[in-house]
Amino acid sequence: MAFLGATLNTVGLIFLTHAVYSTHEHTATFPHAPLPLDITIELLVSILVLSAGIVLTSPSLKPIEWARWSGKLQREGRHGEGKWTREGEEILSEGDPYAFLGLDGGIGGKGEGRMGFWDVRGKRKEYAEWARSGGKN
Amino acid sequence: MNEERELAINPIVLTSMQHNTQVVSNIRSLTASLFGVAAGTLGMESYTGFVFYLIGTLIVSGLIFSFRAEGKASEYFHRPLGDLWGGDVVSGLSSFVLTWTLFYGLVRA
């Protein structure tokens, strides 16, 4: 999509420059004649192509509803957007702002999850068995 | 009150809103000066130029609506009519007039 946009921009710029230059030459030679139809059409087509290219090269929009936005983040995860800092680090897209809570690991997962939602008795039992077995493994 | 309850149920992400507004205003300011070039070169005067600008912004809004918002404007804009179709039309007008007069003077005068 970005490549298509860049192509449209280049083509549009070339046609726009040509049309403006043609108009300038035409008005310099025949100051009072109306502009020929082909220059007008070229100009209008070139600005249409250019504005399509500008829209296509612009960054994509983000969903504003929280549910859709966070759903999109979870589906796609953090990934590079093809931009790098001057030091060579890749700039990542925005991530889940509540990932540090670890909610995903705790509910039905194998990880410990959020600290406040620990299974304390389970952990204590696990520790007791480990101590009874002599602290091995 | 009703809208407040709606926002409590379906909260809105502010950073996404700012990002979308930024994208639209960038596109607007770029295309506005482009339409100015066209209007000046075609030698438009007075109301014709402003009508040309309005038609141009309408076309660009349609392009954003179909290519960037994929036809679902309410998913990306809180008020699609004001933020997408009418967003930044007035602020683009000044750069339109600037390039309009510049190119009218360069090409026509």
gemmi code that builds the backbone of each chain (N, CA, C; Angstrom):
import gemmi

chains = {
    "A": [
        ("MET", (0.830, -1.199, 0.000), (0.000, 0.000, 0.000), (0.868, 1.254, 0.000)),
        ("ALA", (1.939, 1.187, 0.793), (2.823, 2.359, 0.863), (3.529, 2.570, -0.480)),
        ("PHE", (3.850, 1.436, -1.123), (4.527, 1.536, -2.416), (3.606, 2.152, -3.460)),
        ("LEU", (2.334, 1.718, -3.444), (1.338, 2.273, -4.367), (1.179, 3.772, -4.139)),
        ("GLY", (1.129, 4.161, -2.852), (0.981, 5.575, -2.518), (2.152, 6.399, -3.030)),
        ("ALA", (3.374, 5.865, -2.839), (4.568, 6.594, -3.288), (4.564, 6.736, -4.804)),
        ("THR", (4.138, 5.659, -5.499), (4.056, 5.731, -6.965), (3.057, 6.792, -7.402)),
        ("LEU", (1.877, 6.785, -6.761), (0.847, 7.773, -7.105), (1.365, 9.182, -6.865)),
        ("ASN", (2.079, 9.374, -5.741), (2.619, 10.696, -5.434), (3.587, 11.157, -6.516)),
        ("THR", (4.502, 10.252, -6.904), (5.499, 10.622, -7.905), (4.835, 10.977, -9.228)),
        ("VAL", (3.924, 10.094, -9.692), (3.240, 10.328, -10.966), (2.453, 11.637, -10.923)),
        ("GLY", (1.721, 11.841, -9.791), (0.926, 13.054, -9.652), (1.779, 14.306, -9.677)),
        ("LEU", (2.943, 14.257, -8.986), (3.822, 15.427, -8.944), (4.354, 15.768, -10.334)),
        ("ILE", (4.729, 14.715, -11.093), (5.241, 14.952, -12.446), (4.175, 15.614, -13.313)),
        ("PHE", (2.941, 15.055, -13.266), (1.865, 15.616, -14.090), (1.504, 17.028, -13.648)),
        ("LEU", (1.522, 17.264, -12.322), (1.178, 18.596, -11.816), (2.201, 19.623, -12.303)),
        ("THR", (3.479, 19.264, -12.190), (4.528, 20.185, -12.641), (4.365, 20.478, -14.122)),
        ("HIS", (4.102, 19.430, -14.888), (3.950, 19.612, -16.329), (2.762, 20.506, -16.664)),
        ("ALA", (1.633, 20.276, -15.935), (0.436, 21.060, -16.225), (0.644, 22.526, -15.868)),
        ("VAL", (1.278, 22.777, -14.715), (1.495, 24.169, -14.299), (2.446, 24.867, -15.270)),
        ("TYR", (3.483, 24.138, -15.687), (4.433, 24.722, -16.639), (3.750, 25.015, -17.971)),
        ("SER", (2.899, 24.075, -18.433), (2.182, 24.290, -19.691), (1.284, 25.517, -19.603)),
        ("THR", (0.589, 25.666, -18.455), (-0.280, 26.826, -18.278), (0.531, 28.118, -18.328)),
        ("HIS", (1.687, 28.079, -17.679), (2.533, 29.266, -17.668), (2.954, 29.641, -19.087)),
        ("GLU", (3.389, 28.647, -19.859), (3.809, 28.904, -21.245), (2.640, 29.389, -22.081)),
        ("HIS", (1.477, 28.768, -21.867), (0.301, 29.140, -22.661), (-0.114, 30.566, -22.392)),
        ("THR", (-0.175, 30.962, -21.119), (-0.587, 32.335, -20.814), (0.491, 33.343, -21.224)),
        ("ALA", (1.761, 32.879, -21.294), (2.807, 33.803, -21.720), (2.692, 34.089, -23.219)),
        ("THR", (2.271, 33.073, -23.995), (2.167, 33.289, -25.449), (0.819, 33.888, -25.841)),
        ("PHE", (-0.285, 33.358, -25.275), (-1.612, 33.915, -25.585), (-2.262, 34.398, -24.305)),
        ("PRO", (-2.009, 35.660, -23.918), (-2.459, 36.120, -22.596), (-3.977, 36.110, -22.418)),
        ("HIS", (-4.747, 36.238, -23.496), (-6.187, 36.379, -23.285), (-6.983, 35.185, -23.765)),
        ("ALA", (-6.300, 34.146, -24.295), (-7.024, 32.959, -24.747), (-7.368, 32.097, -23.533)),
        ("PRO", (-8.526, 31.422, -23.574), (-8.841, 30.506, -22.463), (-7.911, 29.291, -22.470)),
        ("LEU", (-7.794, 28.671, -21.317), (-6.882, 27.531, -21.178), (-7.419, 26.328, -21.979)),
        ("PRO", (-6.548, 25.652, -22.751), (-7.023, 24.475, -23.488), (-7.541, 23.395, -22.542)),
        ("LEU", (-8.450, 22.584, -23.075), (-9.113, 21.588, -22.236), (-8.138, 20.536, -21.725)),
        ("ASP", (-7.133, 20.169, -22.562), (-6.257, 19.070, -22.137), (-5.401, 19.452, -20.925)),
        ("ILE", (-4.988, 20.735, -20.849), (-4.205, 21.156, -19.679), (-5.075, 21.114, -18.425)),
        ("THR", (-6.327, 21.594, -18.564), (-7.245, 21.569, -17.419), (-7.442, 20.146, -16.915)),
        ("ILE", (-7.684, 19.235, -17.867), (-7.907, 17.837, -17.474), (-6.661, 17.265, -16.812)),
        ("GLU", (-5.486, 17.566, -17.391), (-4.239, 17.051, -16.815), (-4.054, 17.551, -15.375)),
        ("LEU", (-4.359, 18.840, -15.192), (-4.206, 19.428, -13.855), (-5.143, 18.760, -12.855)),
        ("LEU", (-6.418, 18.614, -13.248), (-7.394, 18.039, -12.318), (-7.053, 16.582, -12.000)),
        ("VAL", (-6.664, 15.826, -13.046), (-6.303, 14.420, -12.817), (-5.080, 14.336, -11.903)),
        ("SER", (-4.093, 15.222, -12.128), (-2.875, 15.146, -11.318), (-3.162, 15.448, -9.852)),
        ("ILE", (-4.043, 16.428, -9.555), (-4.292, 16.683, -8.130), (-5.133, 15.561, -7.520)),
        ("LEU", (-5.996, 14.938, -8.331), (-6.739, 13.779, -7.813), (-5.786, 12.649, -7.450)),
        ("VAL", (-4.847, 12.357, -8.382), (-3.869, 11.279, -8.152), (-3.010, 11.608, -6.932)),
        ("LEU", (-2.592, 12.870, -6.830), (-1.740, 13.275, -5.704), (-2.474, 13.157, -4.375)),
        ("SER", (-3.750, 13.590, -4.345), (-4.444, 13.503, -3.051), (-4.710, 12.048, -2.689)),
        ("ALA", (-4.970, 11.184, -3.686), (-5.100, 9.753, -3.382), (-3.795, 9.208, -2.825)),
        ("GLY", (-2.665, 9.640, -3.420), (-1.364, 9.192, -2.919), (-1.093, 9.667, -1.509)),
        ("ILE", (-1.473, 10.929, -1.209), (-1.263, 11.470, 0.142), (-2.080, 10.678, 1.159)),
        ("VAL", (-3.338, 10.367, 0.792), (-4.183, 9.605, 1.718), (-3.612, 8.202, 1.923)),
        ("LEU", (-3.106, 7.587, 0.841), (-2.606, 6.216, 0.965), (-1.293, 6.140, 1.735)),
        ("THR", (-0.450, 7.195, 1.650), (0.817, 7.139, 2.380), (0.673, 7.578, 3.835)),
        ("SER", (-0.491, 8.135, 4.220), (-0.650, 8.569, 5.608), (-0.757, 7.343, 6.513)),
        ("PRO", (-0.326, 7.475, 7.792), (-0.417, 6.326, 8.700), (-1.862, 5.907, 8.922)),
        ("SER", (-2.086, 4.616, 9.173), (-3.462, 4.142, 9.295), (-4.071, 4.600, 10.618)),
        ("LEU", (-5.394, 4.714, 10.633), (-6.096, 5.202, 11.812), (-6.157, 4.102, 12.877)),
        ("LYS", (-6.376, 4.545, 14.131), (-6.513, 3.572, 15.217), (-7.943, 3.593, 15.726)),
        ("PRO", (-8.507, 2.431, 16.060), (-9.872, 2.410, 16.578), (-9.969, 3.149, 17.901)),
        ("ILE", (-11.033, 3.939, 18.100), (-11.107, 4.761, 19.305), (-11.818, 4.053, 20.438)),
        ("GLU", (-12.670, 3.054, 20.155), (-13.336, 2.351, 21.244), (-12.325, 1.468, 21.959)),
        ("TRP", (-12.350, 1.540, 23.306), (-11.341, 0.844, 24.087), (-11.339, -0.654, 23.773)),
        ("ALA", (-12.530, -1.243, 23.654), (-12.617, -2.692, 23.450), (-11.961, -3.097, 22.136)),
        ("ARG", (-12.300, -2.373, 21.072), (-11.719, -2.711, 19.763), (-10.219, -2.475, 19.745)),
        ("TRP", (-9.816, -1.351, 20.379), (-8.399, -0.974, 20.381), (-7.566, -2.025, 21.101)),
        ("SER", (-8.014, -2.412, 22.327), (-7.207, -3.375, 23.082), (-7.294, -4.761, 22.454)),
        ("GLY", (-8.440, -5.068, 21.828), (-8.537, -6.334, 21.111), (-7.534, -6.408, 19.983)),
        ("LYS", (-7.392, -5.277, 19.279), (-6.436, -5.236, 18.178), (-5.011, -5.404, 18.702)),
        ("LEU", (-4.730, -4.731, 19.855), (-3.389, -4.846, 20.442), (-3.086, -6.287, 20.827)),
        ("GLN", (-4.092, -6.963, 21.424), (-3.859, -8.337, 21.864), (-3.681, -9.278, 20.685)),
        ("ARG", (-4.453, -9.051, 19.631), (-4.322, -9.929, 18.462), (-2.966, -9.760, 17.803)),
        ("GLU", (-2.527, -8.507, 17.700), (-1.316, -8.271, 16.903), (-0.047, -8.239, 17.739)),
        ("GLY", (-0.167, -7.939, 19.029), (1.020, -7.855, 19.864), (1.869, -6.644, 19.495)),
        ("ARG", (3.020, -6.538, 20.156), (3.921, -5.433, 19.789), (4.759, -5.863, 18.595)),
        ("HIS", (4.799, -5.013, 17.606), (5.586, -5.367, 16.422), (6.221, -4.104, 15.873)),
        ("GLY", (7.269, -4.290, 15.100), (7.961, -3.145, 14.527), (7.127, -2.505, 13.435)),
        ("GLU", (7.285, -1.181, 13.277), (6.519, -0.490, 12.241), (7.419, -0.005, 11.124)),
        ("GLY", (8.581, -0.607, 11.041), (9.487, -0.200, 9.963), (10.190, 1.115, 10.220)),
        ("LYS", (10.271, 1.516, 11.509), (10.988, 2.757, 11.834), (12.075, 2.435, 12.842)),
        ("TRP", (13.191, 3.083, 12.702), (14.299, 2.871, 13.611), (14.771, 4.198, 14.172)),
        ("THR", (15.298, 4.157, 15.408), (15.898, 5.364, 15.970), (17.284, 5.538, 15.365)),
        ("ARG", (17.909, 6.663, 15.671), (19.223, 6.907, 15.096), (20.261, 5.940, 15.654)),
        ("GLU", (19.989, 5.408, 16.858), (20.916, 4.449, 17.459), (20.728, 3.049, 16.902)),
        ("GLY", (19.726, 2.841, 16.072), (19.529, 1.529, 15.468), (18.520, 0.663, 16.183)),
        ("GLU", (17.808, 1.248, 17.160), (16.768, 0.464, 17.830), (15.478, 0.581, 17.040)),
        ("GLU", (14.773, -0.542, 16.935), (13.519, -0.507, 16.194), (12.424, 0.101, 17.068)),
        ("ILE", (11.604, 0.959, 16.480), (10.493, 1.543, 17.217), (9.306, 0.599, 17.111)),
        ("LEU", (8.777, 0.180, 18.273), (7.662, -0.776, 18.269), (6.340, -0.031, 18.334)),
        ("SER", (5.276, -0.713, 17.922), (3.947, -0.132, 18.054), (3.551, -0.140, 19.528)),
        ("GLU", (2.474, 0.582, 19.839), (2.082, 0.685, 21.243), (1.590, -0.673, 21.738)),
        ("GLY", (1.871, -0.963, 23.022), (1.496, -2.255, 23.581), (0.370, -2.126, 24.592)),
        ("ASP", (-0.009, -3.225, 25.193), (-1.054, -3.245, 26.201), (-0.578, -2.470, 27.433)),
        ("PRO", (-1.263, -1.369, 27.811), (-0.780, -0.575, 28.938), (-0.914, -1.285, 30.281)),
        ("TYR", (-1.698, -2.373, 30.358), (-1.875, -3.079, 31.623), (-1.154, -4.413, 31.641)),
        ("ALA", (-0.184, -4.590, 30.742), (0.527, -5.870, 30.672), (1.300, -6.143, 31.956)),
        ("PHE", (1.747, -5.058, 32.656), (2.562, -5.256, 33.855), (1.770, -5.905, 34.982)),
        ("LEU", (0.429, -5.877, 34.897), (-0.386, -6.515, 35.923), (-0.335, -8.027, 35.797)),
        ("GLY", (0.007, -8.523, 34.621), (0.132, -9.958, 34.440), (-1.175, -10.701, 34.528)),
        ("LEU", (-2.266, -10.062, 34.151), (-3.568, -10.712, 34.275), (-3.696, -11.912, 33.349)),
        ("ASP", (-3.034, -11.856, 32.224), (-3.200, -12.922, 31.245), (-2.646, -14.241, 31.762)),
        ("GLY", (-1.524, -14.166, 32.506), (-0.914, -15.397, 32.981), (-1.712, -16.040, 34.107)),
        ("GLY", (-2.398, -15.240, 34.920), (-2.983, -15.754, 36.142), (-4.305, -16.478, 35.963)),
        ("ILE", (-5.147, -15.980, 35.064), (-6.488, -16.547, 34.957), (-6.449, -17.729, 34.004)),
        ("GLY", (-6.545, -18.920, 34.577), (-6.570, -20.122, 33.740), (-5.247, -20.417, 33.067)),
        ("GLY", (-4.202, -19.629, 33.384), (-2.915, -19.866, 32.749), (-1.986, -20.610, 33.682)),
        ("LYS", (-0.777, -20.844, 33.204), (0.174, -21.602, 34.028), (1.021, -20.673, 34.873)),
        ("GLY", (1.104, -19.400, 34.499), (1.961, -18.473, 35.229), (1.351, -18.084, 36.562)),
        ("GLU", (2.052, -17.258, 37.315), (1.566, -16.876, 38.621), (0.558, -15.748, 38.523)),
        ("GLY", (0.640, -14.968, 37.446), (-0.334, -13.920, 37.257), (-0.160, -12.789, 38.241)),
        ("ARG", (-1.247, -12.094, 38.470), (-1.202, -10.920, 39.324), (-0.947, -11.324, 40.761)),
        ("MET", (-0.067, -10.557, 41.449), (0.371, -10.944, 42.784), (-0.804, -11.085, 43.752)),
        ("GLY", (-1.777, -10.199, 43.683), (-2.885, -10.242, 44.611), (-3.788, -11.446, 44.413)),
        ("PHE", (-3.666, -12.119, 43.285), (-4.547, -13.241, 42.995), (-3.806, -14.574, 43.034)),
        ("TRP", (-2.752, -14.620, 43.809), (-2.023, -15.864, 44.026), (-2.900, -16.916, 44.692)),
        ("ASP", (-2.645, -18.172, 44.349), (-3.257, -19.262, 45.095), (-2.317, -19.591, 46.260)),
        ("VAL", (-2.537, -18.880, 47.415), (-1.560, -18.939, 48.508), (-1.499, -20.334, 49.108)),
        ("ARG", (-2.676, -20.946, 49.311), (-2.689, -22.284, 49.932), (-1.997, -23.292, 49.029)),
        ("GLY", (-2.270, -23.198, 47.762), (-1.627, -24.115, 46.816), (-0.116, -23.991, 46.869)),
        ("LYS", (0.338, -22.738, 46.935), (1.781, -22.502, 46.970), (2.378, -23.044, 48.260)),
        ("ARG", (1.629, -22.864, 49.376), (2.129, -23.310, 50.667), (2.249, -24.842, 50.679)),
        ("LYS", (1.224, -25.492, 50.095), (1.236, -26.955, 50.037), (2.418, -27.424, 49.189)),
        ("GLU", (2.610, -26.738, 48.078), (3.728, -27.080, 47.195), (5.056, -26.982, 47.946)),
        ("TYR", (5.166, -25.904, 48.750), (6.407, -25.688, 49.486), (6.593, -26.762, 50.551)),
        ("ALA", (5.478, -27.134, 51.228), (5.574, -28.139, 52.288), (6.040, -29.474, 51.707)),
        ("GLU", (5.484, -29.830, 50.545), (5.887, -31.090, 49.923), (7.353, -31.055, 49.512)),
        ("TRP", (7.745, -29.911, 49.035), (9.156, -29.767, 48.618), (10.091, -29.908, 49.812)),
        ("ALA", (9.655, -29.306, 50.983), (10.491, -29.369, 52.194), (10.518, -30.795, 52.744)),
        ("ARG", (9.351, -31.489, 52.632), (9.278, -32.855, 53.162), (10.172, -33.793, 52.345)),
        ("SER", (10.265, -33.516, 51.068), (11.077, -34.403, 50.230), (12.567, -34.107, 50.382)),
        ("GLY", (12.896, -33.238, 51.309), (14.303, -33.004, 51.610), (14.915, -31.863, 50.827)),
        ("GLY", (14.066, -31.063, 50.238), (14.580, -29.889, 49.546), (15.264, -30.203, 48.238)),
        ("LYS", (15.041, -31.459, 47.746), (15.640, -31.752, 46.443), (14.665, -31.366, 45.355)),
        ("ASN", (15.184, -31.181, 44.164), (14.384, -30.782, 42.984), (13.710, -29.436, 43.233)),
    ],
    "B": [
        ("MET", (-26.406, 13.199, 29.577), (-26.470, 12.091, 30.531), (-26.388, 10.764, 29.807)),
        ("ASN", (-27.171, 10.670, 28.718), (-27.177, 9.432, 27.958), (-25.809, 9.149, 27.364)),
        ("GLU", (-25.184, 10.237, 26.836), (-23.865, 10.067, 26.220), (-22.829, 9.708, 27.274)),
        ("GLU", (-23.020, 10.276, 28.475), (-22.086, 9.989, 29.561), (-22.122, 8.499, 29.905)),
        ("ARG", (-23.344, 7.954, 29.967), (-23.487, 6.537, 30.284), (-22.888, 5.684, 29.159)),
        ("GLU", (-23.136, 6.109, 27.943), (-22.583, 5.389, 26.787), (-21.055, 5.349, 26.850)),
        ("LEU", (-20.459, 6.516, 27.259), (-18.999, 6.571, 27.350), (-18.475, 5.744, 28.518)),
        ("ALA", (-19.296, 5.595, 29.584), (-18.865, 4.772, 30.707), (-18.863, 3.304, 30.319)),
        ("ILE", (-19.824, 2.926, 29.472), (-19.890, 1.517, 29.041), (-18.832, 1.239, 27.985)),
        ("ASN", (-18.745, 2.122, 26.994), (-17.747, 1.958, 25.931), (-16.755, 3.103, 25.987)),
        ("PRO", (-15.726, 2.988, 26.845), (-14.776, 4.100, 26.966), (-13.980, 4.317, 25.682)),
        ("ILE", (-13.456, 5.528, 25.563), (-12.763, 5.914, 24.334), (-11.288, 6.130, 24.640)),
        ("VAL", (-10.435, 5.664, 23.739), (-8.990, 5.795, 23.937), (-8.551, 7.153, 23.415)),
        ("LEU", (-8.027, 7.994, 24.321), (-7.693, 9.367, 23.941), (-6.529, 9.415, 22.958)),
        ("THR", (-5.522, 8.543, 23.169), (-4.352, 8.593, 22.285), (-4.741, 8.249, 20.855)),
        ("SER", (-5.670, 7.293, 20.697), (-6.115, 6.948, 19.348), (-6.844, 8.119, 18.710)),
        ("MET", (-7.687, 8.801, 19.535), (-8.423, 9.942, 19.005), (-7.467, 11.029, 18.528)),
        ("GLN", (-6.437, 11.305, 19.367), (-5.461, 12.333, 18.983), (-4.730, 11.924, 17.714)),
        ("HIS", (-4.374, 10.651, 17.642), (-3.661, 10.153, 16.468), (-4.511, 10.331, 15.203)),
        ("ASN", (-5.803, 9.971, 15.296), (-6.668, 10.091, 14.123), (-6.852, 11.544, 13.705)),
        ("THR", (-7.035, 12.427, 14.710), (-7.197, 13.849, 14.388), (-5.940, 14.392, 13.714)),
        ("GLN", (-4.790, 13.931, 14.231), (-3.511, 14.368, 13.665), (-3.383, 13.931, 12.200)),
        ("VAL", (-3.753, 12.677, 11.938), (-3.669, 12.152, 10.572), (-4.555, 12.967, 9.633)),
        ("VAL", (-5.801, 13.227, 10.077), (-6.726, 13.969, 9.222), (-6.214, 15.383, 8.981)),
        ("SER", (-5.675, 16.021, 10.034), (-5.246, 17.410, 9.856), (-3.997, 17.483, 8.978)),
        ("ASN", (-3.123, 16.446, 9.051), (-1.970, 16.405, 8.147), (-2.412, 16.308, 6.696)),
        ("ILE", (-3.332, 15.386, 6.436), (-3.831, 15.200, 5.068), (-4.476, 16.483, 4.569)),
        ("ARG", (-5.268, 17.128, 5.454), (-5.969, 18.350, 5.067), (-4.995, 19.461, 4.676)),
        ("SER", (-3.955, 19.650, 5.504), (-3.079, 20.790, 5.211), (-2.280, 20.526, 3.936)),
        ("LEU", (-1.922, 19.248, 3.680), (-1.202, 18.947, 2.440), (-2.089, 19.151, 1.226)),
        ("THR", (-3.311, 18.599, 1.291), (-4.176, 18.675, 0.111), (-4.724, 20.084, -0.102)),
        ("ALA", (-4.876, 20.857, 1.006), (-5.405, 22.216, 0.845), (-4.458, 23.059, -0.006)),
        ("SER", (-3.149, 22.954, 0.262), (-2.227, 23.760, -0.547), (-2.179, 23.235, -1.980)),
        ("LEU", (-2.416, 21.926, -2.136), (-2.476, 21.343, -3.483), (-3.646, 21.915, -4.283)),
        ("PHE", (-4.814, 22.011, -3.636), (-5.975, 22.578, -4.313), (-5.743, 24.053, -4.621)),
        ("GLY", (-4.973, 24.714, -3.758), (-4.633, 26.105, -4.024), (-3.830, 26.235, -5.309)),
        ("VAL", (-2.863, 25.297, -5.504), (-2.066, 25.314, -6.731), (-2.987, 25.171, -7.947)),
        ("ALA", (-3.928, 24.213, -7.859), (-4.823, 23.975, -8.991), (-5.722, 25.179, -9.251)),
        ("ALA", (-6.288, 25.750, -8.183), (-7.213, 26.872, -8.356), (-6.492, 28.083, -8.942)),
        ("GLY", (-5.274, 28.326, -8.468), (-4.524, 29.460, -8.988), (-4.143, 29.266, -10.444)),
        ("THR", (-3.737, 28.036, -10.788), (-3.320, 27.774, -12.159), (-4.504, 27.854, -13.116)),
        ("LEU", (-5.676, 27.405, -12.659), (-6.849, 27.468, -13.514), (-7.414, 28.884, -13.590)),
        ("GLY", (-6.862, 29.779, -12.790), (-7.301, 31.164, -12.851), (-8.664, 31.401, -12.241)),
        ("MET", (-8.966, 30.690, -11.175), (-10.279, 30.872, -10.542), (-10.297, 32.165, -9.747)),
        ("GLU", (-11.467, 32.776, -9.687), (-11.602, 34.032, -8.952), (-12.822, 33.967, -8.049)),
        ("SER", (-12.719, 34.682, -6.938), (-13.774, 34.819, -5.909), (-14.463, 33.498, -5.571)),
        ("TYR", (-15.780, 33.449, -5.653), (-16.503, 32.306, -5.088), (-16.153, 30.983, -5.763)),
        ("THR", (-15.814, 31.024, -7.045), (-15.484, 29.778, -7.751), (-14.369, 29.030, -7.042)),
        ("GLY", (-13.347, 29.766, -6.601), (-12.225, 29.136, -5.916), (-12.642, 28.470, -4.620)),
        ("PHE", (-13.496, 29.148, -3.852), (-13.921, 28.570, -2.572), (-14.787, 27.334, -2.792)),
        ("VAL", (-15.648, 27.401, -3.825), (-16.468, 26.227, -4.138), (-15.564, 25.067, -4.553)),
        ("PHE", (-14.523, 25.386, -5.341), (-13.552, 24.373, -5.763), (-12.889, 23.727, -4.547)),
        ("TYR", (-12.522, 24.587, -3.571), (-11.898, 24.053, -2.351), (-12.843, 23.124, -1.599)),
        ("LEU", (-14.115, 23.542, -1.498), (-15.077, 22.711, -0.769), (-15.269, 21.363, -1.460)),
        ("ILE", (-15.373, 21.394, -2.801), (-15.522, 20.135, -3.535), (-14.291, 19.252, -3.330)),
        ("GLY", (-13.106, 19.881, -3.377), (-11.870, 19.127, -3.185), (-11.794, 18.465, -1.822)),
        ("THR", (-12.154, 19.241, -0.756), (-12.100, 18.642, 0.581), (-13.112, 17.514, 0.719)),
        ("LEU", (-14.255, 17.664, 0.035), (-15.253, 16.594, 0.077), (-14.686, 15.317, -0.554)),
        ("ILE", (-13.977, 15.472, -1.681), (-13.373, 14.308, -2.337), (-12.323, 13.674, -1.441)),
        ("VAL", (-11.494, 14.522, -0.797), (-10.451, 13.980, 0.084), (-11.080, 13.265, 1.286)),
        ("SER", (-12.174, 13.854, 1.819), (-12.867, 13.178, 2.918), (-13.369, 11.818, 2.468)),
        ("GLY", (-13.890, 11.759, 1.242), (-14.343, 10.478, 0.712), (-13.209, 9.485, 0.589)),
        ("LEU", (-12.028, 9.975, 0.183), (-10.859, 9.092, 0.075), (-10.451, 8.564, 1.446)),
        ("ILE", (-10.424, 9.465, 2.457), (-10.078, 9.019, 3.811), (-11.109, 8.005, 4.298)),
        ("PHE", (-12.381, 8.326, 4.031), (-13.470, 7.447, 4.479), (-13.326, 6.052, 3.891)),
        ("SER", (-12.970, 5.977, 2.603), (-12.948, 4.649, 1.982), (-11.617, 3.933, 2.159)),
        ("PHE", (-10.479, 4.680, 2.154), (-9.184, 3.987, 2.220), (-8.655, 3.861, 3.643)),
        ("ARG", (-8.818, 4.914, 4.464), (-8.250, 4.853, 5.799), (-9.246, 4.317, 6.825)),
        ("ALA", (-10.519, 4.747, 6.744), (-11.494, 4.299, 7.738), (-12.226, 3.051, 7.274)),
        ("GLU", (-11.960, 2.588, 6.082), (-12.562, 1.377, 5.516), (-14.089, 1.381, 5.629)),
        ("GLY", (-14.677, 2.541, 5.428), (-16.134, 2.632, 5.426), (-16.786, 2.643, 6.788)),
        ("LYS", (-15.989, 2.485, 7.857), (-16.587, 2.473, 9.195), (-16.097, 3.698, 9.950)),
        ("ALA", (-16.690, 4.854, 9.644), (-16.185, 6.104, 10.201), (-16.406, 6.174, 11.706)),
        ("SER", (-17.496, 5.590, 12.203), (-17.790, 5.725, 13.634), (-16.828, 4.891, 14.478)),
        ("GLU", (-16.093, 3.985, 13.854), (-15.124, 3.199, 14.614), (-13.855, 4.007, 14.871)),
        ("TYR", (-13.582, 4.991, 14.024), (-12.340, 5.742, 14.133), (-12.536, 7.183, 14.574)),
        ("PHE", (-13.789, 7.680, 14.503), (-14.035, 9.073, 14.884), (-15.229, 9.130, 15.818)),
        ("HIS", (-15.098, 9.955, 16.856), (-16.176, 10.052, 17.835), (-17.412, 10.670, 17.195)),
        ("ARG", (-17.197, 11.754, 16.457), (-18.302, 12.359, 15.703), (-17.881, 12.402, 14.239)),
        ("PRO", (-18.260, 11.398, 13.456), (-17.766, 11.308, 12.075), (-18.058, 12.556, 11.246)),
        ("LEU", (-19.229, 13.181, 11.480), (-19.577, 14.342, 10.664), (-18.634, 15.504, 10.923)),
        ("GLY", (-18.313, 15.733, 12.199), (-17.465, 16.872, 12.523), (-15.978, 16.566, 12.405)),
        ("ASP", (-15.583, 15.330, 12.748), (-14.151, 15.020, 12.804), (-13.597, 14.555, 11.477)),
        ("LEU", (-14.417, 13.874, 10.682), (-13.910, 13.384, 9.404), (-14.343, 14.275, 8.245)),
        ("TRP", (-15.650, 14.497, 8.111), (-16.137, 15.230, 6.931), (-15.896, 16.717, 7.052)),
        ("GLY", (-15.962, 17.251, 8.273), (-15.775, 18.689, 8.425), (-14.509, 19.036, 9.176)),
        ("GLY", (-13.692, 18.019, 9.501), (-12.526, 18.267, 10.339), (-11.468, 19.091, 9.628)),
        ("ASP", (-11.050, 20.187, 10.258), (-9.940, 20.999, 9.759), (-10.182, 21.623, 8.400)),
        ("VAL", (-11.457, 21.749, 7.997), (-11.725, 22.385, 6.704), (-11.362, 23.865, 6.770)),
        ("VAL", (-11.716, 24.507, 7.873), (-11.479, 25.951, 7.993), (-9.993, 26.249, 8.163)),
        ("SER", (-9.276, 25.376, 8.914), (-7.858, 25.659, 9.131), (-7.048, 25.415, 7.862)),
        ("GLY", (-7.569, 24.561, 6.955), (-6.883, 24.369, 5.685), (-7.130, 25.510, 4.712)),
        ("LEU", (-8.180, 26.295, 5.008), (-8.573, 27.363, 4.081), (-7.468, 28.401, 3.919)),
        ("SER", (-6.741, 28.692, 5.011), (-5.725, 29.750, 4.923), (-4.566, 29.312, 4.022)),
        ("SER", (-4.156, 28.042, 4.135), (-3.061, 27.609, 3.256), (-3.561, 27.487, 1.822)),
        ("PHE", (-4.861, 27.189, 1.667), (-5.434, 27.175, 0.317), (-5.345, 28.554, -0.322)),
        ("VAL", (-5.775, 29.557, 0.424), (-5.756, 30.915, -0.126), (-4.333, 31.366, -0.426)),
        ("LEU", (-3.404, 30.972, 0.441), (-1.998, 31.334, 0.246), (-1.475, 30.829, -1.099)),
        ("THR", (-1.619, 29.516, -1.344), (-1.079, 28.973, -2.602), (-1.930, 29.388, -3.797)),
        ("TRP", (-3.215, 29.600, -3.565), (-4.102, 30.068, -4.628), (-3.595, 31.403, -5.184)),
        ("THR", (-3.408, 32.367, -4.284), (-2.950, 33.684, -4.726), (-1.531, 33.618, -5.287)),
        ("LEU", (-0.691, 32.796, -4.685), (0.699, 32.682, -5.153), (0.732, 32.189, -6.598)),
        ("PHE", (0.012, 31.094, -6.868), (0.077, 30.520, -8.207), (-0.704, 31.343, -9.218)),
        ("TYR", (-1.761, 32.019, -8.748), (-2.466, 32.940, -9.650), (-1.495, 34.033, -10.105)),
        ("GLY", (-0.733, 34.550, -9.137), (0.225, 35.588, -9.482), (1.356, 35.080, -10.365)),
        ("LEU", (1.848, 33.878, -10.093), (2.972, 33.329, -10.846), (2.579, 32.998, -12.283)),
        ("VAL", (1.422, 32.360, -12.441), (1.059, 31.821, -13.748), (0.274, 32.827, -14.577)),
        ("ARG", (-0.632, 33.557, -13.924), (-1.576, 34.374, -14.675), (-1.107, 35.809, -14.858)),
        ("ALA", (-0.603, 36.400, -13.826), (-0.337, 37.831, -13.890), (0.913, 38.152, -14.723)),
    ],
}
model = gemmi.Model(1)
for chain_id, residues in chains.items():
    chain = gemmi.Chain(chain_id)
    for i, (resn, *xyz) in enumerate(residues, 1):
        res = gemmi.Residue()
        res.name, res.seqid = resn, gemmi.SeqId(i, " ")
        for name, pos in zip(("N", "CA", "C"), xyz):
            atom = gemmi.Atom()
            atom.name, atom.element = name, gemmi.Element(name[0])
            atom.pos, atom.b_iso = gemmi.Position(*pos), 0.0
            res.add_atom(atom)
        chain.add_residue(res)
    model.add_chain(chain)
structure = gemmi.Structure()
structure.add_model(model)
structure.setup_entities()
